[in-house]
Amino acid sequence: MALRHKTRRRLSILILLVGLPAYIVVAVNLVSWFERPSLLAELAVYVVLGIVWILPLKFVFRGVGRDDPEG
């Protein structure tokens, strides 16, 4: 099912304004459950978590910054 450009644009805004802050809160709480690792290990965890959130959602963000091809 292909999403229209307008729908993808609105969905991407919703994800960035609601989903991403919620993901950040969950990620920080998840990391804080464990004993604090070294600074480099903690940085690596946050970098990986920062990349992982976009992988299932990249189809939503693809082409959103361009003009609407449908008109």
PyMOL Python script that loads the backbone (N, CA, C, O; Angstrom):
from pymol import cmd

cmd.read_pdbstr("""\
ATOM      1  N   MET A   1       0.840  -1.169   0.000  1.00  0.00           N
ATOM      2  CA  MET A   1       0.000   0.000   0.000  1.00  0.00           C
ATOM      3  C   MET A   1       0.893   1.243   0.000  1.00  0.00           C
ATOM      4  O   MET A   1       1.668   1.459   0.932  1.00  0.00           O
ATOM      5  N   ALA A   2       0.781   2.036  -1.026  1.00  0.00           N
ATOM      6  CA  ALA A   2       1.573   3.257  -1.128  1.00  0.00           C
ATOM      7  C   ALA A   2       0.819   4.418  -0.490  1.00  0.00           C
ATOM      8  O   ALA A   2      -0.379   4.599  -0.710  1.00  0.00           O
ATOM      9  N   LEU A   3       1.532   5.184   0.288  1.00  0.00           N
ATOM     10  CA  LEU A   3       0.934   6.351   0.923  1.00  0.00           C
ATOM     11  C   LEU A   3       1.060   7.557   0.012  1.00  0.00           C
ATOM     12  O   LEU A   3       2.065   7.714  -0.682  1.00  0.00           O
ATOM     13  N   ARG A   4       0.044   8.409   0.011  1.00  0.00           N
ATOM     14  CA  ARG A   4       0.121   9.645  -0.747  1.00  0.00           C
ATOM     15  C   ARG A   4       1.162  10.550  -0.108  1.00  0.00           C
ATOM     16  O   ARG A   4       1.501  10.404   1.067  1.00  0.00           O
ATOM     17  N   HIS A   5       1.657  11.481  -0.898  1.00  0.00           N
ATOM     18  CA  HIS A   5       2.699  12.387  -0.428  1.00  0.00           C
ATOM     19  C   HIS A   5       2.217  13.203   0.768  1.00  0.00           C
ATOM     20  O   HIS A   5       2.957  13.382   1.735  1.00  0.00           O
ATOM     21  N   LYS A   6       1.004  13.689   0.708  1.00  0.00           N
ATOM     22  CA  LYS A   6       0.447  14.496   1.797  1.00  0.00           C
ATOM     23  C   LYS A   6       0.323  13.676   3.084  1.00  0.00           C
ATOM     24  O   LYS A   6       0.589  14.181   4.175  1.00  0.00           O
ATOM     25  N   THR A   7      -0.079  12.421   2.950  1.00  0.00           N
ATOM     26  CA  THR A   7      -0.214  11.535   4.101  1.00  0.00           C
ATOM     27  C   THR A   7       1.152  11.243   4.720  1.00  0.00           C
ATOM     28  O   THR A   7       1.303  11.261   5.941  1.00  0.00           O
ATOM     29  N   ARG A   8       2.145  10.973   3.872  1.00  0.00           N
ATOM     30  CA  ARG A   8       3.498  10.718   4.370  1.00  0.00           C
ATOM     31  C   ARG A   8       4.058  11.943   5.078  1.00  0.00           C
ATOM     32  O   ARG A   8       4.734  11.818   6.100  1.00  0.00           O
ATOM     33  N   ARG A   9       3.778  13.127   4.540  1.00  0.00           N
ATOM     34  CA  ARG A   9       4.268  14.360   5.153  1.00  0.00           C
ATOM     35  C   ARG A   9       3.651  14.546   6.547  1.00  0.00           C
ATOM     36  O   ARG A   9       4.358  14.865   7.503  1.00  0.00           O
ATOM     37  N   ARG A  10       2.347  14.347   6.655  1.00  0.00           N
ATOM     38  CA  ARG A  10       1.676  14.486   7.953  1.00  0.00           C
ATOM     39  C   ARG A  10       2.135  13.418   8.939  1.00  0.00           C
ATOM     40  O   ARG A  10       2.340  13.703  10.119  1.00  0.00           O
ATOM     41  N   LEU A  11       2.293  12.201   8.459  1.00  0.00           N
ATOM     42  CA  LEU A  11       2.751  11.112   9.313  1.00  0.00           C
ATOM     43  C   LEU A  11       4.175  11.355   9.797  1.00  0.00           C
ATOM     44  O   LEU A  11       4.498  11.047  10.944  1.00  0.00           O
ATOM     45  N   SER A  12       5.021  11.897   8.946  1.00  0.00           N
ATOM     46  CA  SER A  12       6.394  12.178   9.356  1.00  0.00           C
ATOM     47  C   SER A  12       6.439  13.266  10.423  1.00  0.00           C
ATOM     48  O   SER A  12       7.247  13.187  11.348  1.00  0.00           O
ATOM     49  N   ILE A  13       5.590  14.272  10.308  1.00  0.00           N
ATOM     50  CA  ILE A  13       5.529  15.311  11.341  1.00  0.00           C
ATOM     51  C   ILE A  13       5.056  14.715  12.660  1.00  0.00           C
ATOM     52  O   ILE A  13       5.605  15.032  13.715  1.00  0.00           O
ATOM     53  N   LEU A  14       4.046  13.857  12.611  1.00  0.00           N
ATOM     54  CA  LEU A  14       3.545  13.209  13.820  1.00  0.00           C
ATOM     55  C   LEU A  14       4.630  12.349  14.471  1.00  0.00           C
ATOM     56  O   LEU A  14       4.789  12.359  15.691  1.00  0.00           O
ATOM     57  N   ILE A  15       5.365  11.618  13.659  1.00  0.00           N
ATOM     58  CA  ILE A  15       6.435  10.770  14.182  1.00  0.00           C
ATOM     59  C   ILE A  15       7.515  11.621  14.840  1.00  0.00           C
ATOM     60  O   ILE A  15       8.003  11.281  15.917  1.00  0.00           O
ATOM     61  N   LEU A  16       7.889  12.722  14.200  1.00  0.00           N
ATOM     62  CA  LEU A  16       8.956  13.561  14.744  1.00  0.00           C
ATOM     63  C   LEU A  16       8.527  14.319  15.996  1.00  0.00           C
ATOM     64  O   LEU A  16       9.345  14.542  16.889  1.00  0.00           O
ATOM     65  N   LEU A  17       7.269  14.716  16.076  1.00  0.00           N
ATOM     66  CA  LEU A  17       6.812  15.501  17.225  1.00  0.00           C
ATOM     67  C   LEU A  17       6.353  14.664  18.412  1.00  0.00           C
ATOM     68  O   LEU A  17       6.460  15.106  19.556  1.00  0.00           O
ATOM     69  N   VAL A  18       5.845  13.468  18.157  1.00  0.00           N
ATOM     70  CA  VAL A  18       5.327  12.628  19.238  1.00  0.00           C
ATOM     71  C   VAL A  18       6.162  11.366  19.419  1.00  0.00           C
ATOM     72  O   VAL A  18       6.571  11.040  20.533  1.00  0.00           O
ATOM     73  N   GLY A  19       6.412  10.664  18.334  1.00  0.00           N
ATOM     74  CA  GLY A  19       7.094   9.376  18.414  1.00  0.00           C
ATOM     75  C   GLY A  19       8.552   9.460  18.815  1.00  0.00           C
ATOM     76  O   GLY A  19       9.016   8.666  19.633  1.00  0.00           O
ATOM     77  N   LEU A  20       9.279  10.406  18.254  1.00  0.00           N
ATOM     78  CA  LEU A  20      10.704  10.512  18.562  1.00  0.00           C
ATOM     79  C   LEU A  20      10.957  10.903  20.018  1.00  0.00           C
ATOM     80  O   LEU A  20      11.806  10.283  20.660  1.00  0.00           O
ATOM     81  N   PRO A  21      10.261  11.902  20.570  1.00  0.00           N
ATOM     82  CA  PRO A  21      10.474  12.169  22.002  1.00  0.00           C
ATOM     83  C   PRO A  21      10.103  10.981  22.893  1.00  0.00           C
ATOM     84  O   PRO A  21      10.781  10.721  23.888  1.00  0.00           O
ATOM     85  N   ALA A  22       9.048  10.266  22.551  1.00  0.00           N
ATOM     86  CA  ALA A  22       8.677   9.082  23.327  1.00  0.00           C
ATOM     87  C   ALA A  22       9.761   8.009  23.222  1.00  0.00           C
ATOM     88  O   ALA A  22      10.076   7.348  24.211  1.00  0.00           O
ATOM     89  N   TYR A  23      10.327   7.836  22.039  1.00  0.00           N
ATOM     90  CA  TYR A  23      11.402   6.869  21.835  1.00  0.00           C
ATOM     91  C   TYR A  23      12.634   7.260  22.646  1.00  0.00           C
ATOM     92  O   TYR A  23      13.304   6.395  23.211  1.00  0.00           O
ATOM     93  N   ILE A  24      12.934   8.547  22.707  1.00  0.00           N
ATOM     94  CA  ILE A  24      14.087   9.014  23.474  1.00  0.00           C
ATOM     95  C   ILE A  24      13.901   8.714  24.964  1.00  0.00           C
ATOM     96  O   ILE A  24      14.831   8.260  25.630  1.00  0.00           O
ATOM     97  N   VAL A  25      12.713   8.966  25.473  1.00  0.00           N
ATOM     98  CA  VAL A  25      12.431   8.679  26.888  1.00  0.00           C
ATOM     99  C   VAL A  25      12.579   7.189  27.169  1.00  0.00           C
ATOM    100  O   VAL A  25      13.168   6.805  28.178  1.00  0.00           O
ATOM    101  N   VAL A  26      12.051   6.352  26.290  1.00  0.00           N
ATOM    102  CA  VAL A  26      12.155   4.904  26.470  1.00  0.00           C
ATOM    103  C   VAL A  26      13.616   4.461  26.388  1.00  0.00           C
ATOM    104  O   VAL A  26      14.055   3.631  27.184  1.00  0.00           O
ATOM    105  N   ALA A  27      14.369   5.004  25.436  1.00  0.00           N
ATOM    106  CA  ALA A  27      15.766   4.611  25.274  1.00  0.00           C
ATOM    107  C   ALA A  27      16.595   5.004  26.496  1.00  0.00           C
ATOM    108  O   ALA A  27      17.410   4.210  26.965  1.00  0.00           O
ATOM    109  N   VAL A  28      16.402   6.205  27.014  1.00  0.00           N
ATOM    110  CA  VAL A  28      17.157   6.650  28.182  1.00  0.00           C
ATOM    111  C   VAL A  28      16.791   5.810  29.400  1.00  0.00           C
ATOM    112  O   VAL A  28      17.666   5.434  30.179  1.00  0.00           O
ATOM    113  N   ASN A  29      15.507   5.514  29.569  1.00  0.00           N
ATOM    114  CA  ASN A  29      15.100   4.672  30.698  1.00  0.00           C
ATOM    115  C   ASN A  29      15.633   3.251  30.557  1.00  0.00           C
ATOM    116  O   ASN A  29      16.018   2.633  31.549  1.00  0.00           O
ATOM    117  N   LEU A  30      15.657   2.738  29.351  1.00  0.00           N
ATOM    118  CA  LEU A  30      16.187   1.398  29.114  1.00  0.00           C
ATOM    119  C   LEU A  30      17.671   1.325  29.465  1.00  0.00           C
ATOM    120  O   LEU A  30      18.116   0.373  30.105  1.00  0.00           O
ATOM    121  N   VAL A  31      18.423   2.321  29.048  1.00  0.00           N
ATOM    122  CA  VAL A  31      19.857   2.340  29.344  1.00  0.00           C
ATOM    123  C   VAL A  31      20.094   2.527  30.844  1.00  0.00           C
ATOM    124  O   VAL A  31      21.053   1.978  31.384  1.00  0.00           O
ATOM    125  N   SER A  32      19.238   3.291  31.522  1.00  0.00           N
ATOM    126  CA  SER A  32      19.448   3.558  32.948  1.00  0.00           C
ATOM    127  C   SER A  32      19.126   2.349  33.834  1.00  0.00           C
ATOM    128  O   SER A  32      19.507   2.331  35.004  1.00  0.00           O
ATOM    129  N   TRP A  33      18.435   1.347  33.299  1.00  0.00           N
ATOM    130  CA  TRP A  33      18.147   0.140  34.078  1.00  0.00           C
ATOM    131  C   TRP A  33      19.420  -0.639  34.397  1.00  0.00           C
ATOM    132  O   TRP A  33      19.510  -1.312  35.423  1.00  0.00           O
ATOM    133  N   PHE A  34      20.388  -0.538  33.513  1.00  0.00           N
ATOM    134  CA  PHE A  34      21.628  -1.286  33.676  1.00  0.00           C
ATOM    135  C   PHE A  34      22.657  -0.410  34.381  1.00  0.00           C
ATOM    136  O   PHE A  34      22.537   0.814  34.418  1.00  0.00           O
ATOM    137  N   GLU A  35      23.671  -1.070  34.938  1.00  0.00           N
ATOM    138  CA  GLU A  35      24.755  -0.319  35.562  1.00  0.00           C
ATOM    139  C   GLU A  35      25.410   0.555  34.509  1.00  0.00           C
ATOM    140  O   GLU A  35      25.626   0.117  33.378  1.00  0.00           O
ATOM    141  N   ARG A  36      25.722   1.778  34.873  1.00  0.00           N
ATOM    142  CA  ARG A  36      26.253   2.729  33.900  1.00  0.00           C
ATOM    143  C   ARG A  36      27.573   2.229  33.319  1.00  0.00           C
ATOM    144  O   ARG A  36      28.529   1.998  34.058  1.00  0.00           O
ATOM    145  N   PRO A  37      27.628   2.062  32.001  1.00  0.00           N
ATOM    146  CA  PRO A  37      28.866   1.588  31.362  1.00  0.00           C
ATOM    147  C   PRO A  37      29.863   2.745  31.224  1.00  0.00           C
ATOM    148  O   PRO A  37      29.602   3.870  31.649  1.00  0.00           O
ATOM    149  N   SER A  38      30.986   2.436  30.629  1.00  0.00           N
ATOM    150  CA  SER A  38      31.977   3.485  30.385  1.00  0.00           C
ATOM    151  C   SER A  38      31.398   4.498  29.396  1.00  0.00           C
ATOM    152  O   SER A  38      30.404   4.224  28.724  1.00  0.00           O
ATOM    153  N   LEU A  39      32.016   5.644  29.317  1.00  0.00           N
ATOM    154  CA  LEU A  39      31.519   6.728  28.481  1.00  0.00           C
ATOM    155  C   LEU A  39      31.447   6.313  27.014  1.00  0.00           C
ATOM    156  O   LEU A  39      30.465   6.617  26.336  1.00  0.00           O
ATOM    157  N   LEU A  40      32.463   5.629  26.519  1.00  0.00           N
ATOM    158  CA  LEU A  40      32.465   5.208  25.111  1.00  0.00           C
ATOM    159  C   LEU A  40      31.395   4.155  24.834  1.00  0.00           C
ATOM    160  O   LEU A  40      30.756   4.176  23.782  1.00  0.00           O
ATOM    161  N   ALA A  41      31.203   3.242  25.770  1.00  0.00           N
ATOM    162  CA  ALA A  41      30.168   2.220  25.584  1.00  0.00           C
ATOM    163  C   ALA A  41      28.781   2.860  25.605  1.00  0.00           C
ATOM    164  O   ALA A  41      27.915   2.500  24.808  1.00  0.00           O
ATOM    165  N   GLU A  42      28.575   3.803  26.512  1.00  0.00           N
ATOM    166  CA  GLU A  42      27.285   4.487  26.582  1.00  0.00           C
ATOM    167  C   GLU A  42      27.038   5.297  25.311  1.00  0.00           C
ATOM    168  O   GLU A  42      25.920   5.319  24.797  1.00  0.00           O
ATOM    169  N   LEU A  43      28.064   5.954  24.809  1.00  0.00           N
ATOM    170  CA  LEU A  43      27.953   6.694  23.560  1.00  0.00           C
ATOM    171  C   LEU A  43      27.600   5.767  22.405  1.00  0.00           C
ATOM    172  O   LEU A  43      26.762   6.100  21.566  1.00  0.00           O
ATOM    173  N   ALA A  44      28.242   4.601  22.364  1.00  0.00           N
ATOM    174  CA  ALA A  44      27.961   3.628  21.306  1.00  0.00           C
ATOM    175  C   ALA A  44      26.513   3.147  21.376  1.00  0.00           C
ATOM    176  O   ALA A  44      25.864   2.992  20.341  1.00  0.00           O
ATOM    177  N   VAL A  45      26.004   2.912  22.576  1.00  0.00           N
ATOM    178  CA  VAL A  45      24.612   2.473  22.736  1.00  0.00           C
ATOM    179  C   VAL A  45      23.656   3.536  22.211  1.00  0.00           C
ATOM    180  O   VAL A  45      22.704   3.222  21.496  1.00  0.00           O
ATOM    181  N   TYR A  46      23.907   4.788  22.562  1.00  0.00           N
ATOM    182  CA  TYR A  46      23.025   5.859  22.111  1.00  0.00           C
ATOM    183  C   TYR A  46      23.120   6.088  20.601  1.00  0.00           C
ATOM    184  O   TYR A  46      22.121   6.420  19.963  1.00  0.00           O
ATOM    185  N   VAL A  47      24.296   5.916  20.033  1.00  0.00           N
ATOM    186  CA  VAL A  47      24.442   6.055  18.578  1.00  0.00           C
ATOM    187  C   VAL A  47      23.660   4.949  17.871  1.00  0.00           C
ATOM    188  O   VAL A  47      22.956   5.207  16.895  1.00  0.00           O
ATOM    189  N   VAL A  48      23.786   3.723  18.365  1.00  0.00           N
ATOM    190  CA  VAL A  48      23.038   2.602  17.756  1.00  0.00           C
ATOM    191  C   VAL A  48      21.534   2.825  17.901  1.00  0.00           C
ATOM    192  O   VAL A  48      20.789   2.638  16.939  1.00  0.00           O
ATOM    193  N   LEU A  49      21.080   3.222  19.087  1.00  0.00           N
ATOM    194  CA  LEU A  49      19.653   3.481  19.276  1.00  0.00           C
ATOM    195  C   LEU A  49      19.181   4.658  18.426  1.00  0.00           C
ATOM    196  O   LEU A  49      18.027   4.689  17.998  1.00  0.00           O
ATOM    197  N   GLY A  50      20.054   5.615  18.182  1.00  0.00           N
ATOM    198  CA  GLY A  50      19.708   6.750  17.336  1.00  0.00           C
ATOM    199  C   GLY A  50      19.549   6.374  15.876  1.00  0.00           C
ATOM    200  O   GLY A  50      18.821   7.037  15.137  1.00  0.00           O
ATOM    201  N   ILE A  51      20.218   5.327  15.460  1.00  0.00           N
ATOM    202  CA  ILE A  51      20.094   4.856  14.072  1.00  0.00           C
ATOM    203  C   ILE A  51      18.944   3.868  13.928  1.00  0.00           C
ATOM    204  O   ILE A  51      18.255   3.861  12.908  1.00  0.00           O
ATOM    205  N   VAL A  52      18.734   3.037  14.938  1.00  0.00           N
ATOM    206  CA  VAL A  52      17.745   1.956  14.857  1.00  0.00           C
ATOM    207  C   VAL A  52      16.320   2.479  14.702  1.00  0.00           C
ATOM    208  O   VAL A  52      15.508   1.829  14.044  1.00  0.00           O
ATOM    209  N   TRP A  53      15.990   3.628  15.284  1.00  0.00           N
ATOM    210  CA  TRP A  53      14.603   4.102  15.237  1.00  0.00           C
ATOM    211  C   TRP A  53      14.155   4.435  13.821  1.00  0.00           C
ATOM    212  O   TRP A  53      12.968   4.336  13.512  1.00  0.00           O
ATOM    213  N   ILE A  54      15.081   4.825  12.960  1.00  0.00           N
ATOM    214  CA  ILE A  54      14.688   5.262  11.619  1.00  0.00           C
ATOM    215  C   ILE A  54      14.515   4.098  10.644  1.00  0.00           C
ATOM    216  O   ILE A  54      13.811   4.239   9.644  1.00  0.00           O
ATOM    217  N   LEU A  55      15.133   2.966  10.911  1.00  0.00           N
ATOM    218  CA  LEU A  55      15.110   1.859   9.952  1.00  0.00           C
ATOM    219  C   LEU A  55      13.692   1.390   9.589  1.00  0.00           C
ATOM    220  O   LEU A  55      13.403   1.238   8.402  1.00  0.00           O
ATOM    221  N   PRO A  56      12.804   1.158  10.552  1.00  0.00           N
ATOM    222  CA  PRO A  56      11.459   0.726  10.142  1.00  0.00           C
ATOM    223  C   PRO A  56      10.598   1.869   9.586  1.00  0.00           C
ATOM    224  O   PRO A  56       9.533   1.618   9.023  1.00  0.00           O
ATOM    225  N   LEU A  57      11.046   3.109   9.736  1.00  0.00           N
ATOM    226  CA  LEU A  57      10.227   4.251   9.323  1.00  0.00           C
ATOM    227  C   LEU A  57      10.769   4.983   8.107  1.00  0.00           C
ATOM    228  O   LEU A  57      10.210   6.009   7.719  1.00  0.00           O
ATOM    229  N   LYS A  58      11.836   4.494   7.495  1.00  0.00           N
ATOM    230  CA  LYS A  58      12.445   5.252   6.405  1.00  0.00           C
ATOM    231  C   LYS A  58      11.528   5.379   5.189  1.00  0.00           C
ATOM    232  O   LYS A  58      11.675   6.325   4.415  1.00  0.00           O
ATOM    233  N   PHE A  59      10.593   4.461   5.001  1.00  0.00           N
ATOM    234  CA  PHE A  59       9.664   4.586   3.879  1.00  0.00           C
ATOM    235  C   PHE A  59       8.745   5.796   4.056  1.00  0.00           C
ATOM    236  O   PHE A  59       8.271   6.359   3.070  1.00  0.00           O
ATOM    237  N   VAL A  60       8.492   6.193   5.286  1.00  0.00           N
ATOM    238  CA  VAL A  60       7.639   7.351   5.547  1.00  0.00           C
ATOM    239  C   VAL A  60       8.377   8.634   5.187  1.00  0.00           C
ATOM    240  O   VAL A  60       7.785   9.546   4.611  1.00  0.00           O
ATOM    241  N   PHE A  61       9.660   8.713   5.519  1.00  0.00           N
ATOM    242  CA  PHE A  61      10.427   9.934   5.329  1.00  0.00           C
ATOM    243  C   PHE A  61      10.985  10.095   3.920  1.00  0.00           C
ATOM    244  O   PHE A  61      11.393  11.193   3.544  1.00  0.00           O
ATOM    245  N   ARG A  62      11.009   9.039   3.148  1.00  0.00           N
ATOM    246  CA  ARG A  62      11.594   9.094   1.815  1.00  0.00           C
ATOM    247  C   ARG A  62      10.778  10.028   0.903  1.00  0.00           C
ATOM    248  O   ARG A  62       9.598   9.778   0.657  1.00  0.00           O
ATOM    249  N   GLY A  63      11.398  11.084   0.414  1.00  0.00           N
ATOM    250  CA  GLY A  63      10.772  11.994  -0.528  1.00  0.00           C
ATOM    251  C   GLY A  63       9.876  13.054   0.085  1.00  0.00           C
ATOM    252  O   GLY A  63       9.215  13.790  -0.647  1.00  0.00           O
ATOM    253  N   VAL A  64       9.834  13.154   1.403  1.00  0.00           N
ATOM    254  CA  VAL A  64       8.931  14.103   2.056  1.00  0.00           C
ATOM    255  C   VAL A  64       9.393  15.540   1.831  1.00  0.00           C
ATOM    256  O   VAL A  64       8.560  16.444   1.762  1.00  0.00           O
ATOM    257  N   GLY A  65      10.678  15.769   1.717  1.00  0.00           N
ATOM    258  CA  GLY A  65      11.198  17.130   1.536  1.00  0.00           C
ATOM    259  C   GLY A  65      11.054  17.660   0.134  1.00  0.00           C
ATOM    260  O   GLY A  65      11.287  18.847  -0.097  1.00  0.00           O
ATOM    261  N   ARG A  66      10.684  16.834  -0.801  1.00  0.00           N
ATOM    262  CA  ARG A  66      10.531  17.267  -2.199  1.00  0.00           C
ATOM    263  C   ARG A  66       9.125  17.811  -2.426  1.00  0.00           C
ATOM    264  O   ARG A  66       8.237  17.669  -1.585  1.00  0.00           O
ATOM    265  N   ASP A  67       8.951  18.435  -3.579  1.00  0.00           N
ATOM    266  CA  ASP A  67       7.619  18.897  -3.967  1.00  0.00           C
ATOM    267  C   ASP A  67       6.704  17.717  -4.208  1.00  0.00           C
ATOM    268  O   ASP A  67       7.154  16.617  -4.526  1.00  0.00           O
ATOM    269  N   ASP A  68       5.411  17.959  -4.054  1.00  0.00           N
ATOM    270  CA  ASP A  68       4.406  16.919  -4.250  1.00  0.00           C
ATOM    271  C   ASP A  68       4.400  16.496  -5.731  1.00  0.00           C
ATOM    272  O   ASP A  68       4.105  17.319  -6.598  1.00  0.00           O
ATOM    273  N   PRO A  69       4.721  15.233  -6.031  1.00  0.00           N
ATOM    274  CA  PRO A  69       4.750  14.798  -7.430  1.00  0.00           C
ATOM    275  C   PRO A  69       3.349  14.656  -8.035  1.00  0.00           C
ATOM    276  O   PRO A  69       3.203  14.590  -9.255  1.00  0.00           O
ATOM    277  N   GLU A  70       2.331  14.609  -7.187  1.00  0.00           N
ATOM    278  CA  GLU A  70       0.957  14.399  -7.675  1.00  0.00           C
ATOM    279  C   GLU A  70       0.294  15.713  -8.085  1.00  0.00           C
ATOM    280  O   GLU A  70      -0.785  15.708  -8.676  1.00  0.00           O
ATOM    281  N   GLY A  71       0.922  16.804  -7.779  1.00  0.00           N
ATOM    282  CA  GLY A  71       0.306  18.050  -8.221  1.00  0.00           C
ATOM    283  C   GLY A  71       0.396  19.082  -7.271  1.00  0.00           C
ATOM    284  O   GLY A  71      -0.083  20.189  -7.515  1.00  0.00           O
TER     285      GLY A  71
END
""", "prot")
cmd.dss("prot")
cmd.show_as("cartoon", "prot")
cmd.util.cbc("prot")
cmd.orient("prot")
